[in-house]
Amino acid sequence: MTESPSSSIRPVAGIDIGTNSIHLLIAQVDTALRSFSVLLTEKSTTRLGERDPETGDLSPEAIERAFTTLRHCRELAASHGVQPGDVVTAATSAVREAPNGREFLQAIQEQLGLEVDLVSGPEEARLIYLGVLSGMAFGDQPHLILDIGGGSTELVLADGRDARALTSTRVGAVRLQREFVHEEPLPPQRVEFLRAFIQGCLEPAVLKVRQRIETGERPVLVATSGTAMAIAAMAAAEDPRPPLRLQGYRVSRERLDQLLGRLLGMTPAQRRAVPGLNERRAEIIVPGGLILQTAMAMLGAKEFVVCERALREGLIVDWMLRNDLIVDRFAFQSSIRQRTVLHQAQRYGVDLARAERVASYALSLYSQTQGLLHTDDGGGRQLLWAAAMLHSCGQHINTGAYHKHSWYLIHHGELLGYSDSEHLMVAAIARYHRRSLPKKRHEAWQLLEDRDQRRLVASMALMLRMAVALDRRPQPVVAGIQVRRDGNSGCSIRLEPMASDLDLSLERWSLAACAPAVEEAVGVRLRVLEPSA
């Protein structure tokens, strides 16, 4: 039966909770064509970056503005037929850095029913890359993507296949305005101070991308988001033949220098009268422009190309990748989760053959014990695989209590493609694969957001505990695992040897040692059967 065009259309919403603004995008995803088109974009200035100067907390006024906007976004998405599960929401630097950031996200979930991913700096950069890649053809030429936000600046070196370098720096237009701009127009010495400060902040990121540019390559500089769009709008307004849209519009470094020179000599009231600048952008355009100008000078870029797509479009692309709806030029990115886990495993000297063996045992147990040892509907499978691949990375530090070291390394490592909550769950699954079961006082347990996440971690950790018990020797000896349900609260497991003359008594003994933990955690009695006759 052929799928009708209407049945292949699925509305999806992306919400970007930024330092200066909250952006909403509603897209129509065509599941048959594996593409998306933008239906609606909205932006509201919420100024979450204007945090309490004493504590660094998000202020009550900013939180109220954000809630009002998010309520509006939720209702707008629902009016376009977006199901609650298809609203993808991400929070960036302002929430990431605020002491009450997680409390804010928990309130959003409880009061508005929106689950928000708190993304790391590198993950924010990756999402921006996906958004830009969805709107520009890179061809064979590498591109530098510069996204100047309110609280951070992301710099990415990428080509059409993958991102070579993902960086995030804690310097942004709102942050600089709040901390360093106390009188305007800015005195010349303050301008020079800001340029030096910005250069110092950006230096590690610029060095990282420069090291990954191959000899003879001339990357194209792509600039996204508010500052670049505002500068481009000002330049376009003065063109003899202004473009119909800013996508692909080019601004030379000389043109930027001229525009910024004029802006530096203006008062805030004068800037608000400039065509192309709205009131809020006029307040922060000078520090944002200085970041853009300094970055271009450090990168040796003669011009930048505007891209209207950025993080919110990246959220839609990432949703499609997670749902296996994108191929072609995004195909390499679709395996980002697997590749980032393998990268971390190699970084910490994990024995990949043994890790893959443990992962295969864990996934076999997962498949055979659904409804008995766990009730997961599929979301925990990838988390279990990642934790299995990384569970022994703590041995890189010390073999004693290595499960705690594994938690630390995974928690503080980089797992691209995973949300912040998923990242914490992977770390916690690895943490609880041996020794004691989770306890309330454990930091790894406290960081999990709610009861559902804790339940998932506890059950996946049991699968991993049992899988590790089956891998006691350097060489593989277990060919397969057979699980049988014994009534309502019993579970029997029989192991199949790699060869008929192999004795698996060590593995059966090790697996049987997991029985008390299994019964304590899920109330199921575990029996390990002798080999069949």
N, C-alpha and C positions, 0 to 999 in steps of 0.2 A: 504494500500500500504506500503510495507516495505522500509525503508529508506536505500539507498545505502551507502556503507562504505564511499565513497568519499564525499557524501553530508553531512555526520555527522562530518566531519573534519573542524575545524574553527581555522585559525591561529590568535594568540594573542601575543602581545609584551608587556613586562614590562621593564620600564626604571627607574633605581635608580640613582638619582642625589645626590651623596654623597660628603663628605668633601674632600676626596682625589681623588676619581675616579667617573666616570659615568659608570654604568653597564647596558648592554642591554641583554635581554633574549627574544628569539622568541620561542614560544611553539605551538605545535599542540594540540588543545583541541578537544577531541572526545566527541561530545555532546550526542552520543548514549551510549557510555560506561561510560560517566561522569568521564573522566580521562584526563591527559595531559602528553605529552612527550616533552622533550627539543630538539628543532631543532638546536639552535645556541646560543652561549653566546659570548659577546664581552665586553672588558673592556678598558677604556682609562683614563689615569691619567690627570685630569684637575686642581687639586689643588685649588679648590674653597676656601679651608680653609685658604689659604695665603691671608688674608684680609688686607685692609689698616690699618696700626698700629695706625693711628690717629683717623680715623672715624669708623673703624670696617666694612666699606663697602666692598662688593665684588669688587676686583680690575678689571680695564678694561681688563688687560691681561688674568685674570682667566675667565672673562665673555666671551671673544673672544674664548678661548680654549673650553669653555663649548658649545658655539654656534656651533663651527665647529664639535664637537663630536655629538651634538644632531641632527644636519643636517644629519650627516652620519647615525645615528641610525634611523632617520625617513625614509631615502632612503632605508636602508637595510630592514626595516620592510615592506615597500611598495613592495620591490622586492620579498618578500616571500608571498605576497598576503594579508598582514594585512591591514584591513580597518582602516581609521583614527580614528574612534570611538572605535576601539579595541586596541589602543595603550594606556596602562595605565602607567602614569608617576608620580613619587613621588620625592619630594625634602626633605632633612633631615636637620641636625643641622646647617650646614654652611649657608644655605639660610634662615633657621628659625631665626637665630640670627642676620643676617646682616641687617642694617637699610634700605638698598636698595634691600632687598631680594624680596619683592613683586613687585617692579618695574622690577626686573630681570625676574620674572615669567610672568608678563604682556607682556614684550617684546618677550618672547618665544612664547606666544600664538599668538601675533600679527604677528610676523615675520616667525614663523615656523608652526603655526597651531597646536601646541601641548598644550593640557590643562594639567597643572601640579598641583597635589595635594600637598599642603604643610602640611606634617604630623607632629603631635605632637610627643613628646618623647614616651609616652605610646602607641600611635598608631603605631609608628615605631617598638616598642617592640612586639606588637601583630602581625604585618606583618612578623617579623622575626620568631616568633613562628609558624605561618602558614607555612612558607617556610620549617622550620625544620621538622614539623609534616608531611609534604608531602614526606619527604625523609627518615624518620626513624620511626620504629615501637616502640612506647613507652611502650606498654603492660600495666601492672598494676603498673609500677614503675614510680615515679615522676622524672622529669628531670629538671636540672638547665641549662638554655641556656645563654651563655655569648657571646655577639657580641661586639668586640672592633672595633669601627670605627675611622674615622679621628678626629671627633669633639665630639663624645659622645660614651658612653658604655652602652649597654642595658643588663640587667640581668632579666631573666624570670624564674619563678617557674611554671611548667606546668605538666600536665599529658596528657593522650591520649584524654581526654574529653574536658578540658578547661585549660586556663591559670589562675593560682591562684594568681600570683603577676606579674605585668608588671612595670618595673622600667627603667628609663633613667637618666643617670648621665652625666653632662657636663665635662667629662674627656675623651680625645681621643689621639691617637698617633700623629696626626698632631698638635693638640692644644698644647700638652706637648713639642713637638719638637720646635715649634715656640716660646713658652713663656719661656722655661727653659733650653734648650740645646744650649749653646753658645760656648762650646769647647769640643772636643773629642780627645781621649777617655775621658769619664766623670770622674772627680775627685771623690774619694770615698764619700766625704761629700755631693756632689751633688746627687749621687745615693741614699744615705740615705734620703736626703731631698725629692727627688721624691717619694720614697716609702712611706714616711710619708704623703706627699701631696695626693697621690693616695688613701691611706687608709682612710684619712679624707673625701675625695670625695665619696668613695664607701660605707662608713659606713651606711648611711641611707638605701641604697638599700639592702645591705647584711642583715641588721637588719629586714627589711620588709620581705624578703624571708625566713629568719630563723624562724620568728614568724609563718609562714604558713606551715612549715614542721612538719608533725605530728610525734608523738612519735614512734620511731622504724623505721621510713623511712630513707632510704639511697639513696638520689637522685643521678642520673648519671649526671656528668657535661659534657655538649656538648658545644664545642667552634666552632664558625663560623667566616667567613670573613678573611681578609687579614693577620692579625698578626698570628692567629692560623694556617692558612694554610701554612704560611711561616715557622713557627717553626716546624710544622709537616713534611714539605718537607725536611728541614734540617735533622731532625731525621731519616726520611725514607731513605735519601740518604746514611746514614751511617749504615743502617741495612744490615746484611748478605744477607737477601732475601727481597729486597725492594718491597713494595706492588705495584700493577698495578695502583691503584687509592687511593686517600687519604680518601675517604668516609669511615667512621667507624674506621679509624686508631687511635690507642690509644698512647698517650704520657704521661709518668709518670711525676710526679712533680720533681723527682730527675733528670730525663732526661732534663726537661726544665731548671732546675737550672744550669746544666752543660753547656747547649748550651748558655744560657743567660750570664753566667760567661765569656765564651769565647768572645761573642759579645761585652760585656762591655769593654774588653781590646783592641778592634780593632779601627782603624781609619775608617772613611767612605770609603776610597779607599780599605782597606782590606776587609771590609764587602761586598763590591760590587763583590769581587772575590769568595765569598762563594757560593757553589752550592745550588740552590733553591731560591736565593734572586735576584730579579731584581733590577735595579738601584734605582728606587723610593722607593721600599720597604726597601732597605738597609739603606736609609736615616732615616726612622722612625721606624725601627724594635726594637731599644733599648727601647724607651718609650712605644711602644706597648707591648713588652715583659715584661716590668716592671708592666704594668697594669695586664697582664695575671698572672704573678707570684704572685702579691699581692692579686688578687682576689682569686686565688686558696688557698693561705694561710689563708685568712679570712674565706673562705667557708669550710676549712678543707678537700679539695678535694685531693685525692692521684693521680688522673690522669684525663685527659680530652679526650673526644672522638670527632674526627673531623666530622663535617657535611658540605658538600660542598654547601648545599642549605641555603639560607638566605632570605633577604628582596625581592630581585627581583622575586624569586619563590613565595614568599608570595603574591606579587602583582597579580600573575596569579591565585593563589588559591582564593584570595579575589574577583577577577573578576568572577570566577566561582560560588562562594557563592552568589554574588549579582545577578547572572543570574540563580540561582536555578539549578546549574549543579553538585553539590556535595552533597552526602549523607554520610551514614556510620559514620566514625570516625570524620568527620567534621560537623556532623549534629548539634551539640550543638553550634558551632561557627556560624552557619548560622543564629542564632537568636541573634547575638551579639548586633545589633542595638537596638532591643526591650529590651534586658536585661540591657543594659547600660542606657537607658532612664528611665526604671523602678527603677534602682538603684539610679539615681539622684533624681527621684521623692520621693522615700522613704527617702533619705538623708535629703531633705528639708521639710519633713513633709507634702507633698502634699496629699490631700484627693483623693485617687486613684479612688474611686467609681465615684466621680464627674468629675475627669479628664477624665476617660474612657467615661463617658456620653458626655462630651463636644467633645471628639475626635470622637465619633460615629456621633454626629450632624454635625461636620465639614466635615467628610468624605462623609456623605449623601449629603450635599450641594455641595461638590466637584464633586461628580458623576453626580448630576442633573444639574449643571450649566456650564459644559464644553462647550466652544464656546460662552458662554453668559457673565459670570463673570470672566472667565479665559480661556486661550488657552493652558494650560499645557498638555503635552502628557503622563503624568504618573510619571515623575521624582519628581514632587512636592508633591505627595501623602504621601510618607514616611516622608518628612520634615514637612508637615502639621500635621501628627499624632504626631510626636515628640514634636512639638511646642505646640500642644493642651494638651499633657500629662504634659508639664512643664510650661504652661503659668502662673500658679498661684504660682510658687515656690518662687517668690519675696516676697510673704506675710510672708515668713519665717523671713524676715528682718523687713518689715513694710507694713501695708495695704495701706498706702498713696503712690500714684504713684508706686504701686507694679510692674507694667509692666516694669518700668525702672530697678527695682531691679532684676526682672526675666531675663531681657536681660543680666545684669551683671553676675548673677550666671551661666546662661547657657554659656555665652561667655567664662568665666574663669573656667568652669567645664570640666569634662572629658566625651566626647561622643565617645566611641570607635566604629569603623566601619564607621564613617562619615569622609569625607575629611574636610580639614580646611575650604574650601569655603562653604560646606554643613553645617558645624557647625555654621558658622557665619549667614547663612540664617535661620537656626532653631531659633537662638537667636533673629534675627530681626523680624521674624514672630510673636514670642511671644511679642516682644517690641511694635509692632504696632497693637495689637488686641484691644486696647482701646485708648481713648483720641485722640490726633491729628494724622493726616496722616503723612507719612514720609516727612521730610524736609532736604534740602541739608546740613544744618549745623549740623545735628545729626550725632554723631560718628557712631552709628549703621548703618546708611545709607552710610556714607563715606567708611566704611570698605568693603562693597560689591564691587566686582571686576568690574562688567560691567552692561550695560543696561539690559541684559537678566536676570541676577540675581535679579536686582532691580524690574523688572516687575513681576517676579515670587513671590518674597517676598510680594510685594504690593497686588497681587491677593490672595495669600494664607492667608495673614493677614486679608483680608476681610471675607474669609470663617470662620476664627477663631473668628473674631469680632461678626459675626452673631451667631455662635454656642454658644459663651459665653453668649450672650443676651438671649438665650433660657434656660439657666440654672440659674434661679434666686432663686430657692428654694432648701433647703437641700435634699428633696425627689424628685424623678423623676415624672414629670407630662406630659411631651411630649412624645407620643408614636411614632410619625412619622412626617416627613416633606414632603409636596408635592410642587414641584416647577413647575411653568408653564411660558413659554415664552409669553410675550405680544408684538407682533410685533418685530421690530428690536432692540428696545432700552427699553424694559419694562420687568419686572419680577414680577410675583405674587407668593406669598407663603401662603399656608394654613397649619395650624398645626393640628395634630391629638392628642386628649387627651388620657391619659392612661385609663380613665374611662369616660363614657358618661356624668356624672354629674359634671365633673371637669370644672372649669372656667379658661380659658387660657388668660384672658384679660391682665394680668400682662406680660406674655411672648409676646403677640402680641404688646403691647405698647413698650416693651424693644426692640423688633426686628424692629419695625417701626422707632425707634430712630436711627437705623443704616442707614436709607435711604439716608440722606444727604452725608454721607461718601461714600456710594456705588456710588451715582451719581457723586460725585466729582472725585472719583478714576477711574471709568470705564465708566461713562456716561450712566449708566443704572438706570431707575426709578424703585424703589422697592415699591411694594404694599403688604401689609399684609391683607389677606382676613379674613372675619368673618367665624366662623364655618359653615359648610354646614348644610342645613336644614335636 
